Amino acid sequence: MIQLDLKARLERVRRICKLHGITQAQIAADLDASQSQVSRILMGHGQKASRLVEEVCLHVEKYEGGVTADSVRGNDDLVNALTVTWDGSVKHAKALSAVIRSLSALGPLHNTTKAKGGSA
């Protein structure tokens, strides 16, 4: 049985897909996943948190103006990176925030690796 917070998040992601006309095939192509994997994730059939579930959710949530604070707190890779990097000060938090925001100019990482002939 999937966790209630994950279930609610997947319901939100399905609503965003419907609202913006995002197809499973589009998500699969953007994330280098199969359409059947994306379908299983979106339907929540026996789904538990995984890297691909997180990638699908984050990918779709960007269409609603970004991800939720809960999804940021729930992303272990991001939290660990900030824990190691941030010194705890307000000044440093602002500097790290500026660096992170500037990375958005690069676009999605998986698109840049594809363009260079690499894999995501």
C-alpha positions in Angstrom: 0.0 0.0 0.0 1.4 3.4 -0.9 2.0 6.1 1.6 -0.9 8.6 2.0 1.4 11.6 1.3 2.7 9.9 -1.9 -0.8 9.0 -2.9 -1.9 12.6 -2.5 1.1 13.8 -4.4 0.4 11.4 -7.3 -3.2 12.6 -7.4 -1.9 16.2 -7.7 0.5 15.2 -10.5 -2.4 13.4 -12.4 -4.5 16.6 -12.1 -1.6 18.7 -13.4 -1.1 16.4 -16.3 -4.8 16.6 -17.2 -4.9 20.4 -16.8 -1.8 21.0 -19.0 -2.4 18.1 -21.5 0.8 16.3 -20.5 0.9 12.8 -21.7 2.6 9.8 -20.2 4.6 9.4 -23.5 5.9 13.0 -23.1 7.0 12.4 -19.5 8.6 9.1 -20.5 10.6 10.7 -23.3 11.7 13.6 -21.2 12.9 11.3 -18.4 14.3 8.5 -20.5 11.8 6.1 -19.0 9.2 3.8 -20.5 5.6 4.9 -21.0 4.6 1.8 -19.0 6.8 2.8 -16.0 5.3 6.3 -16.1 1.8 4.8 -16.3 2.4 2.6 -13.3 3.7 5.5 -11.3 0.9 7.9 -12.2 -1.7 5.2 -11.3 0.0 4.5 -8.0 -0.4 0.7 -8.3 1.7 -0.6 -5.4 4.0 2.3 -5.9 6.5 3.3 -3.2 8.9 6.2 -3.2 11.7 5.8 -5.7 14.1 8.0 -7.7 11.9 7.6 -10.8 8.7 8.4 -8.9 10.4 11.6 -7.6 11.6 12.5 -11.1 8.1 12.1 -12.5 6.6 14.2 -9.8 9.2 16.9 -10.0 8.9 17.0 -13.8 5.2 17.4 -13.8 5.0 19.8 -10.8 7.2 22.3 -12.7 4.1 23.0 -14.9 2.4 24.4 -11.8 5.1 26.9 -11.1 7.5 24.7 -9.2 7.6 22.0 -6.6 6.1 22.0 -3.2 8.0 22.7 0.0 7.2 19.2 1.2 8.7 17.6 -2.0 11.9 19.7 -1.5 12.1 18.5 2.2 11.4 14.9 1.0 14.3 14.9 -1.5 17.1 13.3 0.3 19.7 14.1 -2.3 18.9 17.8 -2.1 18.7 17.9 1.7 22.0 16.1 2.0 23.7 18.4 -0.5 22.4 21.5 1.5 23.4 19.9 4.8 27.0 19.4 3.7 27.2 22.8 1.9 25.3 25.3 4.0 27.0 26.8 7.1 23.7 27.8 8.7 23.9 31.5 8.2 21.4 33.7 6.5 24.1 35.2 4.3 25.2 31.8 3.1 21.6 30.7 2.6 21.0 33.7 0.3 24.3 33.0 -1.6 23.4 29.3 -2.1 19.9 30.2 -3.2 21.3 32.6 -5.8 23.6 29.8 -7.1 20.7 27.3 -7.3 18.4 29.8 -9.1 21.2 30.5 -11.6 21.3 26.8 -12.5 17.8 27.1 -14.0 19.4 28.9 -17.0 21.0 25.6 -17.9 17.7 23.9 -18.3 16.9 20.3 -17.3 20.1 18.3 -16.7 18.9 15.3 -18.6 18.5 17.4 -21.8 22.1 18.7 -21.6 23.5 15.2 -21.2 21.6 13.9 -24.2 22.8 16.8 -26.3 26.4 15.9 -25.4 25.9 12.2 -26.3 25.9 11.1 -22.7 23.2 9.3 -20.8 21.2 10.6 -17.9 
